[in-house]
Amino acid sequence: MKPDRIVLILVFVNIFLLVLMPLSKQVSADEAKLDFVGNPTYELYKTNNAGYYYYVYTTIKNSASVSSCPINIRIYEDGRASVTNESSCLGVIFEPNEEKTFTIEWMTPYQEKQIEIRFIPSNIDNITKNNMGNTTFNVIYNSKSTSDDSTPGFSLLIIVLALIIIINMKKRN
């Protein structure tokens, strides 16, 4: 075979690999597509000497036409899984086009904490970019004080200042 033909064949094979192979990495017809719906929310339900107790709400949807593999949903603090009451969030299977809202009980000793909610397959061998995800947000304690001597807008100022401090602390690390 002539060298020109070999080069031509190699060019054709490379074009084939570069153009057609990425198309095969898209969501296949037999793979679930999970994602968060909206932003997580939280609600303080108890405080005591140990800390602040919250219900954290998050919604996840399978937008594919096939069921998902079993999925775990967890809260992470500082990169580590948090101790929560989340047995209803383990091994969850999403049916085609199904949306589920989860309530996770969570406790922290801090008045303000950044947390992350992650979902990932129960069996790590099943991980794909379409069946795992995460979202991060701040939980800020609000005493729900309604005294008449409060300054309107002062709470918002405190929250903004706290967020600025957290962002600056992250930049230092």
N, C-alpha and C positions, 0 to 999 in steps of 0.2 A: 504494500500500500504506500502511496506517495505521502510525503510529509505534509503537503497542503491538505490532503483529504483527512489526515489524522487531526490536524489543527481544526479543520472545519467540523469534524465530528465532536471534538472536545468543546468547541464553542457552543454547538447545538445542545450538548448535554448540560453544560453550565447554564445556558438560558433556560432550559427545561427545569433544572433544579431551582434556580432563582425565582422563576415565575410561578411554577405550579406547586412547589413544595409548601410555600407559606399558605396557600389556599387550603391545604389539607390540615393545617393547624387551627382553623376556625372551629367554632362549635359544631360538633358532629350531630347528626340527627338523633343519636342515641345517648346524648349527654345532657344532664340537667344544667340549667343556668340559674344560679342563685345570686341574689343581691339584696342589699338593705333597701327598705322602702322608707323614705323620709329619714329624719334624724331621731336617734334615741331620746327618750325623755326620762325624767326621774321624779320621785315623790318621796319626801321625808315622812316616815311613819312613826319613828320613835327616837328618842335620845336618852342617854343615861351616862354614867361615869365612864363606860367603856368606849362610847362613841356615838356615831350618827348612823341610823339604820334607814335604808332607802329601798324602794321598789324601783328597779330600772326596767323600762319598757323598750323593746325593740321589735321591729317587724321585718321579716325576711320573706322574699317571694321567689318561687321557682317559675321563671318565665318560659321554660321549655315545655315540650309536649311529652316528656318522659319523666318518670319518677327519679328522685335523687337517691344516692347512696345514704346510709345513716350519717347524720351530721351532728357535731357537738357545738354548742354555743356557750361561750365563757367570757367572763370579765377578766381583764388583765390590768394589773397595777405595776408600774415600773418594769414592764416586760415579763412579769411572773403571773401565773394564773392565781386569781384571788379565791379565797375560801368563801363560797356562797352556798345557798340552798338552791341548787339548780338541777335536781334530778330530772325535772321535766324538760331540760335542755340538752339531754344526752341521748344520742342515737335517734335523733329526729329524722323522719323520712318525709320529704315533700313530694306530694303527688303533682302531676302536670298542672301548671298554671295555678298552683296553690300558694296562698299567702297566709303566714302564721305570725301572730303576735306573742311574744314571750315576756313574762314577768320574772325578773331575777331579783331575789332578795340579796342585798349587799350591805356590808357594814364597814365603816372607816372611822378611825379616831381623829381624822383631820376635818376641819371645817371646809376645806377646799381640796379637791383631788382631781387630777386628770386620770381618766380611765379609758380603756380600750375594750371594745366588744369585738370578739373574733368568732367566726364560724369556720369549721374545718371538718373534713370527713373523719369519722370515728377510726377508720382504718387508713393510716397515712399512705398506704400504697395506692389509694384511690384519689389522691390529691391532683386536681387540675386547676387551671386559673379560673375556671367557671364554677367550682364548688367550694371555694374558700374566699373569705373576705374579712375586712376589719374596718372599724370606724372609731375615731377618738373624740372625746368631748370632756368638758369640765363639769364636775358636780360641785356646786357651791351651796353651803348651808345658808338657809334663810329662816330666821326665827319666826317669821310671819308676825312680827310685832305690829300692832295697830295703834300705838299711842299717838295722841294728838300733837305731841311736841316734836314729832319727827320732821325732818326737812325733806320736802319733795325732791326726788331726783338724787338724793345723797347715796342711796343704795346702788344706783346705776354707776355713780362715780367710783364707789368702792370696787365694784365688779370690774370696771374698765382698768382701774389701777392694778388690781390683782392680776388681770390678764397680761398687762404690760410687764409686771414683775416676772411672771412665769415665762413669758417669751424671752425676756432678757436673761433669765437663768438658763434656759435651754441653749441660748446662743453661746453662753460661756462654756457649757459642757461640750 
